[in-house]
Amino acid sequence: MPFYVRQGEIPHKRHITFKKDNGELYREELFSTHGFSNIYSNKYHHNMPTKALEVSPFEVNHGHTWQDTLIQNYKLDAKLADREGNFYSARNKIFFNNDVAMYSAKVTEATEEFYRNAYADEVIFVHEGQGKLYSEYGVLEVKKWDYLVIPRGTTYQLKFDDYSQVRLFVIEAFSMVEVPKHFRNEYGQLLESAPYCERDIRVPTLQDAVVEKGAFPLVCKFGDKYQLTQLEWHPFDLVGWDGCVYPWAFNIQDYAPKVGQIHLPPSDHLVFTAHNFVICNFVPRPYDFHPQSIPAPYYHNNIDSDEVLYYVDGDFMSRTGIEAGYMTLHQKGVPHGPQPGRTEASVGKKETYEYAVMVDTFAPLQLTQHVQGCMSKDYNRSWLED
């Protein structure tokens, strides 16, 4: 994270005695990254966070790998994979490799279980719905079209006001999700030229500590394996915390896009980075202003990356037949671009209204059987002229 946050009560130095009114010690937990050499937070619990009554296996199935897929362009309606479930169990894995996994989810029910992804940072794009993210660090208001960036190891709950229409696009990162380095100065502050700034980032607000003894269910995810831990004490028992690791939110509507005289490459729409993949977004913007500009993207061949687009809202200039909740995958080594007629139709247009999230990976993606069940069979033929 680009800035330090301090909330609640903390001692004036780290790793010293910090006592309650009754003389007992608060329990300090260092929440660190990269082997104590990168950003971290210090949390102060009423009780030891290590106290567990029982650990047992837990089963969640997000989808099986589709074997022997063809290297080609894919379009799918992710909504066809919808099933009932809560904010973690309803997730359908669509694409994945060793660096990243992408899920769609229609959340239909609440849960009182706590959840922790132990091996991966999560970026949850809230396509539909609003509510609150509850964590050890406090409460974070969740709005439609928020990116929620949740560091690995965070214990949290995600609750919505109305479960009749909640849709998520979840990106699971096996490396740290970061604000791009070229958006920041040498001190970590976001530059004037960055497409968003610290004012756009929302952080949790610490609530009163919940000091309750019982049996509190915590679902932990370790890669593709789950376990259920029964905690002896409620995990949201912090009296204070400080540091640079915590969940945070950024809304896609606060992204300030770049505009050029001629068509800018997708990398100019960058929003987050991670190891071996990046996250970009497309938002409403004026088109290119060269008198002979072609606003539609040029045909291109992703030699070094697979490109996934999750369509959020609007009119997508490069093709017809796209609706909110659709996804496309354009794989490395296969050219793609506007369908016939869309290049010509874009000439002379002054602006676009479109929202989409893009994930570009630098290692090939594998597909799950959800793709097989949701894909448009004739997508590869959509570039053929009548």
JONORQUI-V445249 format. One record per backbone hydrogen bond with DSSP energy under -0.5 kcal/mol. CO is the residue of the C=O (numbers start at 1). NH is the residue of the N-H. Records with the same first field share a line. If there is no record, write none. Layout:
BEGIN
CO: NH, NH
END
This chain:
BEGIN
5: 243
7: 241
13: 16
18: 26
20: 23
24: 20
26: 28
27: 45
29: 31, 43
30: 32
31: 41
33: 37, 38
34: 37
39: 33
40: 244
41: 31
42: 242
43: 29, 45
44: 239, 240
45: 27
48: 51
50: 52
51: 232, 233
54: 230
56: 228
58: 60, 226
60: 62
62: 93
64: 369
65: 67
70: 72
74: 329
75: 376
76: 78, 327
77: 80
78: 81
79: 82
85: 108, 109
86: 90
88: 91
91: 93
92: 104
94: 368
95: 102
96: 366
99: 174
100: 97
101: 172
102: 94, 95
103: 170
104: 92
105: 107, 168
114: 219
115: 156
116: 118, 221
117: 153
121: 173
122: 124, 150
123: 125, 171
124: 126, 148
125: 127, 169
126: 145
128: 167
130: 161
131: 142
132: 134, 159
133: 140
134: 157
135: 138
138: 135
139: 205
140: 133
142: 131
143: 146
145: 252
146: 126, 148
147: 149, 250
148: 124, 150
149: 151, 248
150: 122
151: 154
154: 117, 156
155: 136
156: 115
157: 134, 159
159: 132
162: 165
166: 107
167: 127, 128
168: 105
169: 125
170: 103, 172
171: 123, 173
172: 101
173: 121
176: 178
178: 273
180: 183
181: 184
183: 191
185: 188
189: 185
191: 194
195: 256
197: 200
198: 201
202: 249
204: 206
205: 139
209: 211
210: 212
212: 234
215: 217
216: 231
217: 114, 219
218: 220, 229
219: 116
220: 222, 227
221: 118, 119, 223
222: 224, 225
225: 222
226: 58
227: 220, 229
228: 56
229: 218, 231
230: 53, 54
231: 216
232: 214
235: 237
236: 210
237: 46
239: 9
240: 44
241: 7
242: 42
243: 5
244: 246
247: 204
248: 149
249: 202
250: 147
251: 254
252: 255
255: 257
260: 289
261: 290
265: 268
266: 269
267: 270
269: 281
272: 279
273: 178
274: 277
276: 362
277: 274
278: 360
279: 271, 272
280: 358
282: 356
285: 352
290: 293
293: 295
297: 338
300: 336
301: 303
302: 333
306: 308, 361
307: 330
308: 359
309: 311, 328
310: 357
311: 325
313: 355
314: 316
315: 317
316: 319
318: 339
323: 326
325: 78
326: 311
327: 76
328: 309
329: 74, 331
330: 307
331: 334
334: 302
336: 300
339: 342, 343
341: 345
342: 346
343: 346, 347
344: 347
346: 349
350: 287
352: 285, 354
353: 315
355: 312, 313
356: 282
357: 310
358: 280
359: 308, 361
360: 278
361: 306
366: 96
367: 66
368: 371, 372
369: 373
370: 374
371: 374, 375
374: 77
375: 377
376: 379
378: 381
379: 382
380: 383
381: 384
END
